[in-house]
Amino acid sequence: MSGSLKLFLIAGEPSGDRLGAALMAGLKSLTQVEFTGVGGPLMQTEGLTSLFPMEELSVMGIAEVLPKYLPLKRRIRQAADAVLASGAEALVTIDSPDFCLRVAALVKAARPGFRIIHYVAPSVWAWRPGRAAKMAKVIDHVLALLPFEPPYMTAAGMTCDFVGHPVVAEPLASDAEKAGFAGQGPLLLALPGSRKGEVTRLAPVFGEVVARLKARHSDLRVALPTVRGVAGLVRELTAGWQVAPEIIEDAAAKRGVFAAADVALAASGTVSLELAANGCPMVIAYDMHPLTLWLMRRAALIDTVTLVNLVSETRVVPEFIGPDCRAEKIAPALEALLADPSAQRAAMALTMERLGQGGEPPGLRAARSVLGALRR
């Protein structure tokens, strides 16, 4: 590879934007590189001009995607055409498999020898194991976030490296940032997700949980970190909560509140690892369209959706999914954690160790993996 390396990157949601930005920073530290593609504000800060707003892709679940199928289909074709016209040496798709793998399929069909790398292995250990073989038809190399994933990918015919999880490299709060949330009364961190569908489903349930906790803790405080794409919706849906949440968009303030919170109520997803990195005990709650839930439960291979439980090989984080996502079930679990906040400490520490804490930053490991794959 002589001269400047050209890469086309696609991320579809905030977690992918963070991964993409760290990868971009890692690549820039190792080689001359130019980026085009689709990404959010963090990737744009690293030098990406986004083809269209990343937020258009932040939908999840079969039933949730259906109403947006035609606009998404147009964006898939637009992205694939842009890849082929870009002069890039490879496409790096980042998570968002419903969108990214469709783009990859169009690119591969048009140009079979084009190198395609996917960042974030699909959770074939959780459900639909056949996805790995299907993915191998269009993906050459995979960057895995979890240490047990590479064998699943290589068995399907792709090369794969465990590059560590980005959560281990994220800066923790300074004393000053944490002190900004000091106060009387327990501090609940409410995290109803980063997608509009998630927030719309979970905010009313979380509001009921807040009301139940408020009845027992008159001095309860609530903080709700959110992202740009749903901040307005969050303000609208939490306006009637019995404790008005402090809605946080600033990155430094988010670090501070993750470190200062006594307990968290969170949607299922990567956020459980962010909480573990900060030693914040958590309860996971998630609801989705009944059709999506039914299909996923039929195909499930595991008994927990929480990454802390999976990586630590424990089941210490309580979770309330689908029909169990009800305030009368969730509130007692939060009360138990407020009474004994140490119950999850060992599992959270083990999770961080297994995800690469203390080693080379995952963004740099991912960059080395990408360059290695392109040299093969």
C-alpha positions, 0 to 999 in steps of 0.5 A: 500500500503506497501513498495514502490509504483510502477507506470507506467507513459506515456507522449507523448509530452512536455506539458505532460512531464511537468505534469508528472514531477510535479506529480512525484515530488509531489508523491516523497514528499508524499511516497516511489515510483518507476517509469517506463514508457515513458516520456521526459527530465523533467520526466527523471530528476525526475527518469524515464528511458523512454522506447523509445523517447517521441518525437515519439508520438508528432503527432496531428490530424487525417490526421497527424497520418495516415502516422505514424499509423504502427510505433505508433501501434507498440509502443502502443503494446510495451508500453502495454506489458511493463505495464503488465510486470512492476509489477506496481500497476497502469498506469498513462497516461498523455494527448496524448489520441490517444496513451494513451487510446489505451495503456489503452485499451490493458492493461484493456483487459489483466487485467480488475482489473488493475487501470488506471488513466488519467491526463488531462480530454478530452475536451468533453465540446469542441467536441465529448462528447461521448469520456467520455463514451468511456474513462470510459471503460478503465479509472478509475480516471481522474485528471482534469486541468480545474475547470468545467471538473469533472462533465463531467467525473463523469457523464460518470462513472469515479471518477475525481478531479480538481487538478489545472493547472500546469501553476499557479505553474511555476516560473515567471522570475526574474528581471535579466532574464527579463532584458536580453530581454530589448531593443529598439523596440517592442518585439514579441514572436512567438510561432508556436507550439511544434510539427513538423506538427504545426511548418511546417504549422505555421512558413511560416504564422508567417514569413509573419506576422513578415514582415508586422509588420516590415514594420510598426515597423523598430525596431521590435524584435522577440523571438521564444522559442522552444523545443528540438524536433523541434529546428532544424526545427524551425531554418530551417523554420525561416532562411528567416524571415525579422527579424531573431528571437532569438531562445531560448531553455534555460528554464531561458531565456524562462521565461525571454522572456515570461515576457519581450515580448510586445505581442505574436503570438501563436499556439492554446494550453496550451501556452495561459495560460503561456502567461496569467500567465505572463500578455503577451497579445496574438493573437492565430493562428492555421492551420491544415490539411483540413480534420482534420479541417473539422471533428473538426468543424463539431463536435465543441460545443464551439465558441473558442479554446483559454483556456483564453477565456474559463476559463475567460468566455470572448472572448477577445483573438483574434483567427485565425483558419484554413482559417483565419490563414492568415497574412493579418488578424493576423497582424492587431490584433497584431497591436491593442494589441501593441496599447492597451496592457491592453485589455486582462489584467482582463481576464488573471488575472481571468483565473489564479485565477480560475486555482488555483493560490495561492493554493497548487501546482497542482503537489502535488494536483495531487499526492494526487489525485492519492494516494486517487484513489489507496486507494479507 
